[in-house]
Amino acid sequence: MLDLTSHVLPVCFYGVFVDGKKPRLSNPLQEGEKLDFSNGFILHDDIIGARPGQTFKTNKGYQYRIEYPDLDTYISKVRRKVTPVYGSYANSIVSLFDIHVAPPTSVEDSHEPLEILDAGTGHGSVTLHLARAIQAANPPLPDLELQAPGSSRKSASDGFLERSSSVDEERAQVWHDWRQSRRAVVHSVEISPVYSKHAEHKVVAGFRRGLYSPHIDFYIANVDDWIDGQLGQRKLESFLNYVFLDMPSSHRYLRKVVDAMKENALIAVFVPSITQICDCVQEINANSLPLRMEKTLELGEGISNGRIWNVRLASKRARDPIEESSMIHRRLGDEDKALQEETDTQSEISSTTTPQEEDSSLPLLEAGPEEGGTSKEPVMICRPRVGERLIGGGFVALWRRTAS
């Protein structure tokens, strides 16, 4: 078992070399291997057992410093099959869940395990961050020799010990019993076998020799089919405490996912476009799904904690046509061209809004049954709460499961 308290770089560990310009992630350290640079090479044998912060010289005399790779650097530097959710975004997303776990005690715990659905494994970035958030809830790993890819033994990721013919039945049973005793687990579901296997065996298993691998179960499946299978095994009993959706057309999976969510569970949807959040809002409204929006944040460079957006369905209060026309002309006069330019920009974000709807000074009512003085058809409100627009990053919306 990997002991990180020794503060040395062991076999199969990734190292980060810093030469004063930008960090570089090494391959997993192996005896007899070497790390090539443009100005020479460094032998892996010299690095194994070294302490982070030490400097090494290439065979040509150039110096490099070795450090442990932090999770953010590892995610951005490790080889990828798909664009990752970078560390700053993943941290913000996981923090929205506000997960708190307690370490296991000697007293037998009868509580149901905390279960998280990570739908759309992709690169495995959010998977790692979720596992880091819940791993303290699980009992210590059994005394088995677990190795990561690149060593003479394969990774002890989901089910490997049970599948391996070289592992005796007793050890396999010990591993199975530990997995059954977990008090928290991340279910990571990906429809692409290529992405799922790369995330499991390379990205997750490669970070600190699979430190978080035992807390994650990987599945290659369609999310709807996976949920149907789980609900069948659990006799239609809801089991999910948290859900993270990072897939194309995430709104199409909401109806099925809600069935598996416990009351008061949280679901976060991460998308590149604000209009995709609008699709989710409309899907929830059209099917009367028991989800209450908590917040919508824009994530991007220069936005430290995420910028809050107002995304909701609302009914526009009816006005006298002459009064409304006069108000519009006053707002769109020569003295207010800047406001019109901003409105035109916002219309690119949501084609379903109009200038008077986009202006927060106009009275808007939350969508509901038609009343006197309101229009029947709701409109989509979609704007930054601070009245500005930034480009880049993505959008994450958070909903809470209410009583059916």
Helices and strands as residue ranges (DSSP letters): G 4-6, E 16-18, E 24-25, E 34-37, E 40-43, H 44-47, E 55-57, E 63-67, H 71-77, H 87-97, E 114-119, H 125-134, G 135-137, H 160-163, H 169-180, E 184-190, H 193-198, I 199-204, H 205-206, G 213-215, E 216-220, H 223-233, E 240-245, G 250-253, H 254-260, E 261-271, H 274-286, E 291-299, E 307-316, H 321-331, G 334-336, H 337-349, H 355-358, E 364-366, E 379-384, E 394-401
